[in-house]
Amino acid sequence: MNLHEYQGKKILAQHGVNIQRGVVLDDLNEIDKVSNKLIEETGTKWFVVKAQIHAGGRGKAGGVKIVKNFEELEEEAKIMMGKILIT
């Protein structure tokens, strides 16, 4: 069975396991709403942008980025949404 990280986290959370908060972004037009929701819920302004692929090594391939503010979040999300990862 292949699960994306967000799917695995959802299953774990349903069984009482504490997980990091996260949101799947399918549409760049929702980035304001999604980021504001996470800021409200967690108090942080840092984000981790992750590609959801069924392969290892996504970090080395550029599929995981830590960003420190909304401007970086928006920029990295745009790059990642159009990127083909080779792992």
N, CA, C and O of each residue as an XYZ file, in Angstrom:
348
protein
N       0.849     -1.169      0.000
C       0.000      0.000      0.000
C       0.896      1.234      0.000
O       1.837      1.320      0.790
N       0.615      2.163     -0.861
C       1.343      3.425     -0.921
C       0.479      4.529     -0.339
O      -0.650      4.751     -0.776
N       1.025      5.217      0.651
C       0.348      6.361      1.258
C       1.238      7.584      1.135
O       2.461      7.495      1.250
N       0.620      8.702      0.905
C       1.354      9.958      1.014
C       1.483     10.287      2.501
O       0.736      9.766      3.330
N       2.432     11.149      2.825
C       2.654     11.517      4.223
C       1.378     12.056      4.870
O       1.051     11.679      5.995
N       0.666     12.921      4.179
C      -0.531     13.515      4.776
C      -1.603     12.463      5.047
O      -2.371     12.593      6.000
N      -1.661     11.420      4.214
C      -2.633     10.353      4.423
C      -2.261      9.518      5.654
O      -3.124      9.157      6.454
N      -0.980      9.220      5.792
C      -0.514      8.477      6.958
C      -0.746      9.246      8.247
O      -1.146      8.670      9.258
N      -0.493     10.561      8.207
C      -0.716     11.398      9.392
C      -2.182     11.408      9.794
O      -2.505     11.395     10.982
N      -3.067     11.431      8.811
C      -4.502     11.429      9.100
C      -4.901     10.138      9.816
O      -5.658     10.170     10.787
N      -4.396      9.019      9.341
C      -4.697      7.731      9.971
C      -4.137      7.689     11.394
O      -4.825      7.254     12.317
N      -2.909      8.134     11.573
C      -2.302      8.137     12.907
C      -3.093      9.027     13.867
O      -3.341      8.647     15.011
N      -3.487     10.214     13.397
C      -4.249     11.143     14.240
C      -5.586     10.540     14.663
O      -6.039     10.761     15.786
N      -6.213      9.786     13.775
C      -7.488      9.144     14.104
C      -7.338      8.107     15.221
O      -8.311      7.741     15.880
N      -6.116      7.649     15.416
C      -5.849      6.657     16.455
C      -5.124      7.264     17.656
O      -4.519      6.547     18.453
N      -5.190      8.577     17.776
C      -4.686      9.252     18.965
C      -3.207      9.574     18.981
O      -2.694     10.000     20.015
N      -2.501      9.388     17.883
C      -1.074      9.707     17.823
C      -0.921     11.206     17.564
O      -1.553     11.749     16.658
N      -0.082     11.870     18.358
C       0.187     13.290     18.141
C       1.024     13.453     16.876
O       2.036     12.775     16.700
N       0.603     14.344     16.011
C       1.316     14.602     14.764
C       1.503     16.100     14.593
O       0.819     16.902     15.229
N       2.443     16.467     13.721
C       2.602     17.879     13.392
C       1.430     18.322     12.534
O       0.912     17.554     11.723
N       1.022     19.559     12.720
C      -0.096     20.102     11.950
C       0.348     20.337     10.520
O       1.489     20.727     10.272
N      -0.535     20.104      9.601
C      -0.228     20.329      8.206
C      -1.495     20.412      7.387
O      -2.565     19.986      7.823
N      -1.364     20.958      6.212
C      -2.495     21.123      5.310
C      -2.017     20.799      3.901
O      -0.910     21.174      3.514
N      -2.843     20.112      3.145
C      -2.533     19.832      1.746
C      -3.029     21.005      0.915
O      -4.176     21.432      1.049
N      -2.178     21.512      0.075
C      -2.522     22.642     -0.787
C      -2.628     22.146     -2.219
O      -1.629     21.749     -2.818
N      -3.826     22.168     -2.765
C      -4.059     21.740     -4.143
C      -4.141     22.923     -5.103
O      -3.991     22.758     -6.314
N      -4.377     24.106     -4.564
C      -4.606     25.284     -5.393
C      -3.845     26.459     -4.791
O      -4.080     26.825     -3.639
N      -2.943     27.046     -5.553
C      -2.141     28.170     -5.050
C      -2.993     29.363     -4.644
O      -2.543     30.200     -3.861
N      -4.205     29.455     -5.158
C      -5.095     30.556     -4.777
C      -5.563     30.445     -3.333
O      -6.091     31.411     -2.781
N      -5.377     29.280     -2.711
C      -5.798     29.084     -1.320
C      -4.658     29.247     -0.322
O      -4.843     28.999      0.869
N      -3.496     29.655     -0.784
C      -2.331     29.716      0.090
C      -2.522     30.698      1.246
O      -2.060     30.430      2.355
N      -3.190     31.822      1.013
C      -3.461     32.789      2.089
C      -4.307     32.153      3.183
O      -3.979     32.228      4.367
N      -5.395     31.531      2.768
C      -6.330     30.919      3.720
C      -5.639     29.811      4.521
O      -5.777     29.743      5.743
N      -4.905     28.955      3.834
C      -4.248     27.815      4.477
C      -3.162     28.285      5.437
O      -3.079     27.800      6.565
N      -2.335     29.219      5.002
C      -1.243     29.684      5.866
C      -1.782     30.438      7.078
O      -1.268     30.273      8.184
N      -2.798     31.253      6.889
C      -3.375     31.978      8.027
C      -3.997     31.026      9.043
O      -3.925     31.264     10.248
N      -4.603     29.959      8.558
C      -5.186     28.959      9.451
C      -4.097     28.297     10.295
O      -4.268     28.114     11.500
N      -2.981     27.940      9.664
C      -1.884     27.318     10.408
C      -1.239     28.288     11.400
O      -0.879     27.895     12.509
N      -1.095     29.538     11.007
C      -0.537     30.549     11.921
C      -1.449     30.697     13.137
O      -0.979     30.758     14.273
N      -2.752     30.756     12.888
C      -3.735     30.881     13.961
C      -3.687     29.678     14.915
O      -3.733     29.845     16.134
N      -3.595     28.479     14.355
C      -3.631     27.260     15.159
C      -2.328     26.964     15.886
O      -2.343     26.396     16.979
N      -1.195     27.345     15.288
C       0.088     26.946     15.855
C       0.912     28.103     16.413
O       1.790     27.890     17.249
N       0.638     29.323     15.957
C       1.400     30.477     16.414
C       2.721     30.667     15.684
O       3.466     31.594     16.001
N       3.024     29.831     14.735
C       4.293     29.950     14.016
C       4.110     30.688     12.707
O       3.010     30.749     12.159
N       5.196     31.245     12.217
C       5.188     31.853     10.891
C       6.166     31.127      9.979
O       6.359     31.526      8.831
N       6.786     30.061     10.482
C       7.666     29.206      9.686
C       6.833     28.054      9.141
O       5.895     27.589      9.789
N       7.185     27.603      7.948
C       6.480     26.496      7.322
C       7.477     25.524      6.712
O       8.624     25.879      6.440
N       7.028     24.301      6.503
C       7.783     23.317      5.739
C       6.910     22.940      4.544
O       5.801     22.431      4.701
N       7.427     23.198      3.362
C       6.705     22.884      2.128
C       7.236     21.542      1.641
O       8.439     21.382      1.433
N       6.328     20.568      1.458
C       6.752     19.221      1.078
C       5.974     18.731     -0.134
O       4.752     18.860     -0.205
N       6.708     18.168     -1.085
C       6.067     17.484     -2.208
C       5.532     16.156     -1.695
O       6.160     15.520     -0.848
N       4.400     15.740     -2.190
C       3.817     14.461     -1.799
C       3.991     13.491     -2.962
O       3.240     13.519     -3.937
N       5.006     12.628     -2.833
C       5.289     11.646     -3.868
C       5.488     10.275     -3.226
O       5.809     10.178     -2.041
N       5.299      9.233     -4.002
C       5.520      7.869     -3.525
C       6.948      7.442     -3.843
O       7.166      6.533     -4.644
N       7.919      8.098     -3.213
C       9.328      7.742     -3.420
C      10.148      8.323     -2.281
O       9.752      9.312     -1.665
N      11.260      7.723     -2.009
C      12.167      8.271     -1.008
C      13.055      9.328     -1.647
O      13.098      9.459     -2.870
N      13.754     10.071     -0.820
C      14.718     11.038     -1.318
C      14.139     12.347     -1.801
O      14.813     13.086     -2.518
N      12.909     12.657     -1.430
C      12.313     13.901     -1.939
C      13.049     15.134     -1.427
O      13.098     16.155     -2.112
N      13.622     15.048     -0.229
C      14.380     16.181      0.305
C      15.618     16.480     -0.516
O      15.903     17.638     -0.819
N      16.349     15.446     -0.875
C      17.548     15.620     -1.694
C      17.206     16.115     -3.094
O      18.026     16.767     -3.741
N      16.008     15.809     -3.560
C      15.581     16.212     -4.898
C      14.932     17.599     -4.903
O      14.457     18.051     -5.945
N      14.906     18.271     -3.762
C      14.305     19.598     -3.694
C      12.834     19.597     -3.344
O      12.155     20.608     -3.519
N      12.329     18.471     -2.849
C      10.915     18.360     -2.541
C      10.541     18.692     -1.116
O       9.391     18.494     -0.723
N      11.492     19.199     -0.318
C      11.209     19.642      1.045
C      11.952     20.959      1.264
O      13.171     21.019      1.107
N      11.227     22.003      1.624
C      11.821     23.325      1.848
C      11.284     23.925      3.141
O      10.079     23.896      3.393
N      12.181     24.469      3.958
C      11.793     25.205      5.163
C      11.778     26.683      4.804
O      12.751     27.212      4.266
N      10.658     27.349      5.108
C      10.532     28.770      4.797
C      10.205     29.541      6.062
O       9.559     29.014      6.969
N      10.652     30.794      6.124
C      10.565     31.583      7.350
C       9.448     32.621      7.367
O       9.195     33.247      8.396
N       8.777     32.805      6.225
C       7.714     33.803      6.184
C       6.781     33.527      5.005
O       7.016     32.622      4.203
N       5.731     34.319      4.920
C       4.720     34.093      3.893
C       5.273     34.275      2.484
O       4.911     33.525      1.578
N       6.140     35.255      2.291
C       6.686     35.501      0.959
C       7.477     34.294      0.457
O       7.342     33.890     -0.698
N       8.312     33.717      1.345
C       9.065     32.516      0.972
C       8.133     31.331      0.743
O       8.354     30.526     -0.161
N       7.094     31.230      1.563
C       6.117     30.151      1.412
C       5.465     30.215      0.036
O       5.373     29.209     -0.669
N       5.022     31.387     -0.330
C       4.350     31.568     -1.618
C       5.294     31.231     -2.774
O       4.901     30.558     -3.726
N       6.534     31.699     -2.685
C       7.522     31.457     -3.732
C       7.837     29.960     -3.880
O       7.822     29.426     -4.989
N       8.121     29.293     -2.758
C       8.473     27.869     -2.810
C       7.288     26.999     -3.219
O       7.469     26.002     -3.918
N       6.099     27.355     -2.801
C       4.915     26.587     -3.193
C       4.704     26.673     -4.702
O       4.364     25.673     -5.334
N       4.899     27.846     -5.283
C       4.753     28.005     -6.731
C       5.781     27.157     -7.473
O       5.461     26.506     -8.468
N       7.015     27.172     -6.980
C       8.078     26.374     -7.612
C       7.755     24.888     -7.502
O       7.859     24.148     -8.481
N       7.367     24.460     -6.315
C       7.150     23.043     -6.080
C       5.940     22.502     -6.838
O       5.957     21.354     -7.282
N       4.915     23.291     -6.990
C       3.698     22.828     -7.671
C       3.973     22.506     -9.134
O       3.286     21.666     -9.715
N       4.959     23.151     -9.737
C       5.242     22.901    -11.143
C       6.478     22.063    -11.377
O       6.926     21.925    -12.515
N       7.040     21.496    -10.310
C       8.313     20.799    -10.411
C       8.116     19.285    -10.599
O       7.214     18.680    -10.019
N       8.980     18.702    -11.418
C       9.022     17.256    -11.562
C      10.220     16.783    -10.744
O      11.360     17.149    -11.029
N       9.950     15.964     -9.720
C      11.020     15.472     -8.855
C      11.591     14.173     -9.402
O      10.852     13.266     -9.783
N      12.891     14.099     -9.436
C      13.567     12.866     -9.828
C      14.363     12.409     -8.617
O      15.326     13.058     -8.206
N      13.942     11.273     -8.047
C      14.597     10.771     -6.837
C      15.312      9.458     -7.114
O      15.922      8.884     -6.211
